[in-house]
Amino acid sequence: MKELIKILSFCALTASVQLIGCSDFYKLNNEVDLEIPGSEIRMVINGFISPSDSTIRIEVSRSKPVIGQQDRNRPIDYIPDALVTLSDGESEITLTYNEDGYYFGDTTNFKIEAGKTYTIDAIAPDGLSATASCTVPTGIATVREVIVDTITQTRDFNTEEVIEINVKWQDVLNQPNFYRIQAELKIEFDNGYQTEIFYFPVDELFIYSDRSRENEVITVRGTTFLQPLSGLVLYLLTTDENYYEYHRTLSLHNPDNPFVEPSPIFSNVENGFGVFGAYQITMLEIDY
């Protein structure tokens, strides 16, 4: 059964999507407890900004050195009393610390705008400091087509039906682009009293560069064993290179495998570690 999905709703996502996630069940981004070669403690800044976010959310902490006694289960060493500011070169906002370990800012009076470059500066009372900059992407990718197909797949000598999802979007023209795509599957369940609706995230990390396929229509394929589906929510991010390189190198990082040398994780933070990046996001919601 092959079905071309009719697009029922296509809009910019207005809910906040942050570094650690936009809800308990869905995470757009990942974090890692950094282990830094050497014994010097450095400041770590982690955060992404977007014009679609109503809140700015930045994590500021101390790194964990490799040398010396290690405890992988040690909690992140947040810095609650730093002076953290965000500037667009013309105006500036001071972020406020929240007890969950993040510095927050309201975008009501400090807009995040496409094409602008933003700089985050953090200074701690003990002298640690760091800074990073990023530019918000100007283009937003356009979804051209979504096709859902039920196919037969063989895995580990077992044959089973799976749902295949193909997504096509037009590359933003005449500029380098980086993308991330995620999906939530909408499942309706009748418990005998009422119909309940659940959303299940597709956990695969899909990040893409348009290198070697500039200005083309990009196609992504994914599969899921959950069915029957009653709907689908797609999140298509057009990101800066900082966001892309961080998630690309994070996906290659494997510190727990003794036979593989851990690959370094991308950082664009000066005098420290971490990532500060930006993205534009579009949500496509489909019911069928």
C-alpha positions as CSV (number, residue, x, y, z in Angstrom):
1,M,0.0,0.0,0.0
2,K,1.6,3.2,-1.1
3,E,0.1,6.5,-0.2
4,L,1.0,10.1,-1.1
5,I,0.3,12.1,2.0
6,K,-1.7,15.3,1.6
7,I,-0.2,18.2,3.5
8,L,-2.8,19.5,5.9
9,S,-0.8,21.9,7.9
10,F,2.5,23.7,7.1
11,C,3.7,26.3,9.5
12,A,6.7,27.6,11.4
13,L,7.0,25.9,14.8
14,T,6.4,28.5,17.5
15,A,7.0,26.2,20.5
16,S,10.4,26.4,22.1
17,V,12.9,23.8,20.9
18,Q,16.0,23.8,23.0
19,L,19.4,22.1,23.5
20,I,18.0,19.4,25.8
21,G,14.6,19.1,24.2
22,C,11.1,20.6,23.9
23,S,9.3,18.0,25.9
24,D,9.7,14.9,28.0
25,F,9.2,12.6,25.1
26,Y,11.0,14.3,22.3
27,K,14.6,15.6,22.1
28,L,15.9,17.5,19.1
29,N,19.4,17.8,20.5
30,N,22.0,15.9,22.5
31,E,24.5,16.7,25.2
32,V,27.7,15.0,26.3
33,D,29.6,15.2,29.6
34,L,32.9,16.6,28.2
35,E,36.2,15.0,29.3
36,I,39.0,17.3,28.3
37,P,42.6,16.2,27.8
38,G,44.8,17.8,30.5
39,S,44.1,18.9,34.0
40,E,43.0,22.4,33.5
41,I,39.3,23.1,34.2
42,R,37.7,25.2,31.5
43,M,34.3,26.8,31.1
44,V,31.7,24.9,28.9
45,I,29.0,26.8,27.0
46,N,26.2,24.8,25.3
47,G,23.1,26.3,23.6
48,F,21.3,26.9,20.3
49,I,19.1,29.9,19.4
50,S,16.3,30.3,16.8
51,P,13.9,33.0,15.7
52,S,11.1,30.5,16.5
53,D,12.0,30.2,20.2
54,S,10.3,32.4,22.8
55,T,13.0,31.8,25.3
56,I,16.8,31.8,25.1
57,R,18.3,28.8,27.1
58,I,22.1,28.4,27.6
59,E,24.0,25.9,29.8
60,V,27.2,27.1,31.5
61,S,29.3,24.6,33.4
62,R,32.9,23.4,34.1
63,S,34.7,20.8,32.1
64,K,35.7,17.4,33.5
65,P,39.4,16.7,32.9
66,V,40.7,13.3,31.9
67,I,43.8,13.3,34.1
68,G,43.1,12.2,37.7
69,Q,40.4,10.1,39.3
70,Q,37.3,10.0,37.2
71,D,33.6,9.4,38.0
72,R,31.5,9.1,34.9
73,N,28.4,9.4,37.0
74,R,29.4,12.7,38.5
75,P,26.7,15.3,37.7
76,I,27.4,18.3,35.5
77,D,29.2,21.0,37.4
78,Y,26.9,23.9,36.6
79,I,28.1,27.5,37.3
80,P,25.1,29.3,38.9
81,D,26.7,32.7,39.5
82,A,28.3,33.7,36.2
83,L,27.6,36.9,34.3
84,V,26.2,35.7,31.0
85,T,25.3,38.2,28.3
86,L,24.1,37.8,24.7
87,S,24.7,40.5,22.1
88,D,23.8,41.1,18.5
89,G,26.4,43.9,18.1
90,E,23.9,46.6,18.7
91,S,21.9,45.6,21.8
92,E,22.6,43.2,24.7
93,I,20.6,41.1,27.2
94,T,21.8,39.6,30.5
95,L,20.6,36.1,31.0
96,T,19.2,34.9,34.4
97,Y,20.2,31.6,36.1
98,N,17.5,29.1,36.7
99,E,17.8,26.2,39.3
100,D,17.7,23.5,36.5
101,G,21.2,24.6,35.5
102,Y,20.5,27.0,32.6
103,Y,20.6,30.7,31.9
104,F,17.4,32.1,30.4
105,G,16.4,35.2,28.4
106,D,13.1,36.4,27.0
107,T,13.0,37.2,23.3
108,T,10.1,39.7,23.7
109,N,12.5,42.6,23.9
110,F,15.6,40.9,22.4
111,K,14.7,39.3,19.0
112,I,16.6,36.5,17.4
113,E,16.6,37.3,13.7
114,A,17.7,35.6,10.5
115,G,21.1,36.8,9.2
116,K,22.2,38.4,12.4
117,T,25.4,37.3,14.3
118,Y,25.1,36.8,18.1
119,T,27.8,36.5,20.7
120,I,27.5,34.9,24.0
121,D,29.9,35.9,26.8
122,A,30.2,34.3,30.2
123,I,32.4,35.2,33.2
124,A,32.4,33.3,36.5
125,P,33.5,34.7,39.9
126,D,36.5,32.3,40.0
127,G,37.9,33.8,36.8
128,L,36.7,31.3,34.3
129,S,35.4,32.9,31.1
130,A,34.5,32.0,27.6
131,T,32.8,33.4,24.5
132,A,31.3,32.1,21.2
133,S,29.5,33.5,18.2
134,C,27.0,32.2,15.6
135,T,25.0,33.5,12.7
136,V,21.3,32.6,12.3
137,P,20.6,30.9,8.9
138,T,18.7,33.1,6.5
139,G,17.0,30.4,4.4
140,I,14.3,28.0,5.4
141,A,14.0,24.7,3.5
142,T,10.6,23.9,1.8
143,V,9.2,20.3,2.1
144,R,8.1,19.2,-1.4
145,E,6.7,15.7,-0.7
146,V,6.1,13.2,2.0
147,I,5.3,9.5,1.0
148,V,4.4,6.8,3.5
149,D,4.6,3.2,2.2
150,T,4.1,-0.2,3.9
151,I,7.0,-2.5,2.8
152,T,8.3,-5.9,3.6
153,Q,11.8,-6.0,5.2
154,T,14.1,-8.8,6.2
155,R,16.3,-8.4,9.2
156,D,18.2,-11.1,11.1
157,F,16.4,-13.8,9.0
158,N,13.0,-12.4,10.0
159,T,10.6,-11.0,7.5
160,E,8.1,-8.3,8.7
161,E,6.1,-5.4,7.5
162,V,7.4,-1.9,8.4
163,I,6.3,1.6,7.6
164,E,8.7,3.5,5.3
165,I,8.6,7.3,5.3
166,N,10.2,9.3,2.4
167,V,10.6,13.0,2.8
168,K,11.8,15.4,0.0
169,W,12.7,19.0,0.4
170,Q,14.2,21.7,-1.8
171,D,17.7,22.8,-0.8
172,V,17.9,26.5,-0.1
173,L,19.4,28.0,-3.2
174,N,22.9,29.3,-3.8
175,Q,24.4,29.0,-0.4
176,P,26.0,26.3,1.9
177,N,23.2,24.6,3.9
178,F,23.0,22.2,6.8
179,Y,19.9,20.3,7.9
180,R,18.4,18.1,10.6
181,I,15.1,16.2,10.3
182,Q,13.2,14.4,13.0
183,A,9.7,12.8,13.2
184,E,7.0,12.0,15.7
185,L,4.6,9.2,14.9
186,K,0.9,9.7,15.9
187,I,-0.8,6.5,17.1
188,E,-4.5,6.3,18.1
189,F,-5.4,3.6,20.6
190,D,-8.9,2.6,21.6
191,N,-8.8,1.4,25.2
192,G,-12.5,0.4,25.2
193,Y,-13.6,3.7,26.8
194,Q,-12.1,6.3,24.6
195,T,-9.5,6.8,21.9
196,E,-6.1,7.9,23.2
197,I,-3.5,9.6,21.1
198,F,0.2,9.0,21.6
199,Y,3.2,10.5,19.9
200,F,6.4,8.4,19.5
201,P,9.7,10.0,18.4
202,V,11.8,8.5,15.6
203,D,15.1,8.4,17.4
204,E,17.6,8.2,14.4
205,L,19.8,11.2,14.1
206,F,19.4,12.6,10.5
207,I,21.8,15.4,9.8
208,Y,22.7,16.5,6.3
209,S,25.0,18.9,4.4
210,D,24.1,20.0,0.9
211,R,27.7,19.6,-0.2
212,S,27.8,17.9,-3.6
213,R,24.0,18.3,-4.0
214,E,23.6,22.1,-3.9
215,N,20.3,23.5,-5.2
216,E,18.9,19.9,-5.6
217,V,15.8,18.2,-4.0
218,I,17.1,16.2,-1.1
219,T,15.4,12.9,-0.2
220,V,15.5,11.2,3.2
221,R,14.2,7.7,4.0
222,G,13.3,6.3,7.4
223,T,11.4,3.2,8.7
224,T,9.4,2.4,11.8
225,F,7.7,-0.8,13.1
226,L,4.9,1.2,14.8
227,Q,1.6,0.9,13.0
228,P,-1.1,1.6,12.2
229,L,-0.3,5.3,12.0
230,S,-2.9,8.0,12.2
231,G,-0.6,10.9,11.6
232,L,2.9,12.2,11.4
233,V,4.8,15.3,12.6
234,L,8.0,16.3,10.8
235,Y,10.5,18.8,12.1
236,L,12.9,20.1,9.5
237,L,15.7,22.3,10.8
238,T,17.9,24.5,8.6
239,T,21.0,24.9,10.8
240,D,24.3,26.8,10.9
241,E,27.6,24.8,10.5
242,N,28.2,24.9,14.3
243,Y,25.0,22.9,15.0
244,Y,25.8,20.5,12.2
245,E,29.4,19.8,13.1
246,Y,28.6,19.4,16.8
247,H,25.9,16.7,16.1
248,R,28.0,15.1,13.4
249,T,31.1,14.7,15.7
250,L,28.9,13.8,18.7
251,S,27.4,10.9,16.7
252,L,31.0,9.6,16.1
253,H,32.1,10.0,19.7
254,N,32.4,6.6,21.5
255,P,34.4,7.0,24.8
256,D,33.2,3.7,26.2
257,N,34.7,1.5,23.4
258,P,38.3,0.5,24.5
259,F,39.2,-0.5,20.9
260,V,38.3,2.8,19.3
261,E,40.0,6.1,20.0
262,P,37.3,8.6,20.9
263,S,36.9,11.2,18.2
264,P,37.0,14.9,19.3
265,I,33.7,16.7,19.6
266,F,33.4,19.9,17.7
267,S,33.6,23.2,19.7
268,N,33.4,26.8,18.6
269,V,33.8,28.2,22.1
270,E,36.8,30.4,22.6
271,N,38.8,30.0,25.8
272,G,36.5,27.1,26.7
273,F,34.6,24.2,25.2
274,G,31.1,23.5,24.0
275,V,28.9,24.7,21.1
276,F,26.8,27.8,20.4
277,G,24.8,27.6,17.2
278,A,21.6,28.6,15.5
279,Y,18.8,27.1,13.4
280,Q,15.5,27.8,11.6
281,I,12.7,25.3,12.0
282,T,9.6,24.3,10.1
283,M,7.0,21.8,11.4
284,L,4.9,19.8,9.0
285,E,1.8,18.1,10.6
286,I,-0.1,15.4,8.7
287,D,-3.3,13.5,9.6
288,Y,-4.5,10.7,7.5
